[in-house]
């Protein structure tokens, strides 16, 4: 049981690190675009909607970091709670093998709700990146 907990924590931490690296790469790419020579840059954008859109591009790195943190924390919480619920259901089946069917049904229902929360976090991360 302890191996399952430690494995889930390691996998969740790996997802968080990968998201942070991706966010850092997005920030580096944005900084490289900003430090391009003046002759290579596009002409000045006219005032109005295009100027507002160009100003919104400066927050790309911040959005990427926020999305990475949101999905990373959801992954950590989801894997930890799934590991705990699977471990407890295995203990319950070991104590009362005749109740394995009922325990399995309740376990699956609980895992679905846990996974739903993680999917909601993914949707929020996507909204952060593409909508805000």
C-alpha positions in Angstrom: 0.0 0.0 0.0 2.8 2.4 0.8 4.4 1.8 -2.6 1.1 2.8 -4.3 1.0 6.0 -2.3 4.6 6.9 -3.1 4.2 6.0 -6.7 1.1 8.2 -7.1 2.9 11.1 -5.4 5.9 10.7 -7.7 3.7 10.6 -10.8 1.8 13.7 -9.7 5.0 15.6 -9.0 6.3 14.6 -12.4 3.2 16.0 -14.0 3.7 19.3 -12.1 7.3 19.5 -13.1 6.5 18.9 -16.7 3.9 21.6 -16.7 6.3 24.0 -15.1 9.0 23.3 -17.7 6.4 23.8 -20.4 5.4 27.2 -18.9 9.1 28.2 -18.6 9.7 27.4 -22.2 6.7 29.5 -23.2 8.1 32.4 -21.2 11.5 32.0 -22.8 10.0 32.0 -26.3 8.0 35.1 -25.5 11.1 36.8 -24.1 13.1 35.9 -27.2 10.4 37.4 -29.4 10.5 40.6 -27.4 14.3 40.9 -27.6 14.3 40.6 -31.4 16.1 43.5 -33.2 13.9 46.5 -34.0 14.4 46.0 -37.8 13.0 42.4 -37.5 9.9 43.5 -35.5 6.6 44.1 -37.1 5.5 47.7 -37.8 3.6 49.5 -35.0 0.1 48.2 -34.6 -2.7 50.8 -35.0 -4.7 51.9 -32.0 -7.9 50.1 -31.1 -8.6 46.4 -30.9 -5.3 45.3 -32.4 -3.4 47.3 -29.8 -5.4 45.7 -27.0 -4.7 42.3 -28.5 -1.0 43.0 -28.7 -1.0 44.1 -25.0 -2.8 40.9 -24.0 0.1 38.8 -25.4 2.4 39.9 -22.6 0.4 37.7 -20.2 1.1 34.5 -22.1 3.8 33.3 -19.7 1.7 34.1 -16.6 -1.3 32.2 -18.1 0.9 29.2 -18.8 2.2 29.2 -15.2 -1.3 29.5 -13.8 -2.5 26.6 -16.0 0.4 24.4 -15.0 -0.1 25.1 -11.3 -3.8 24.4 -11.6 -3.5 21.1 -13.4 -0.5 20.1 -11.3 -2.3 20.6 -8.0 -5.3 18.8 -9.3 -3.2 15.9 -10.5 -1.4 15.7 -7.1 -4.7 15.8 -5.2 -6.4 13.3 -7.6 -3.7 10.7 -7.5 -3.3 10.9 -3.8 -7.0 10.5 -3.1 -7.3 7.7 -5.7 -4.4 5.9 -4.1 -6.0 6.3 -0.6 -9.4 5.1 -1.8 -8.0 2.1 -3.6 -5.9 1.1 -0.6 -8.8 1.4 1.8 -11.1 -0.7 -0.6 -8.4 -3.4 -0.7 -8.3 -3.5 3.0 -12.1 -3.8 3.2 -12.1 -6.6 0.7 -9.3 -8.4 2.7 -11.4 -8.1 5.9 -14.7 -9.1 4.3 -14.3 -11.0 1.0 -18.0 -11.6 0.7 -18.7 -7.8 0.4 -16.2 -7.4 -2.5 -19.0 -6.6 -5.0 -20.5 -3.8 -2.9 -17.1 -2.4 -2.1 -16.1 -2.4 -5.7 -19.2 -0.6 -6.7 -18.7 2.2 -4.1 -15.0 2.4 -5.1 -15.8 2.9 -8.8 -18.4 5.6 -7.9 -15.8 7.4 -5.7 -13.1 7.2 -8.4 -15.5 8.7 -11.0 -16.1 11.7 -8.7 -12.4 12.2 -8.0 -11.6 12.0 -11.7 -14.4 14.5 -12.4 -12.7 17.1 -10.2 -9.4 16.5 -12.1 -11.2 17.0 -15.4 -12.8 20.2 -14.1 -9.3 21.4 -13.3 -8.1 20.6 -16.8 -11.0 22.6 -18.2 -10.2 25.5 -16.0 -6.5 25.4 -17.1 -7.6 25.4 -20.8 -9.9 28.3 -20.1 -7.1 30.2 -18.4 -4.8 29.7 -21.4 -7.3 30.4 -24.2 -10.1 32.6 -22.8 -8.6 34.9 -20.2 
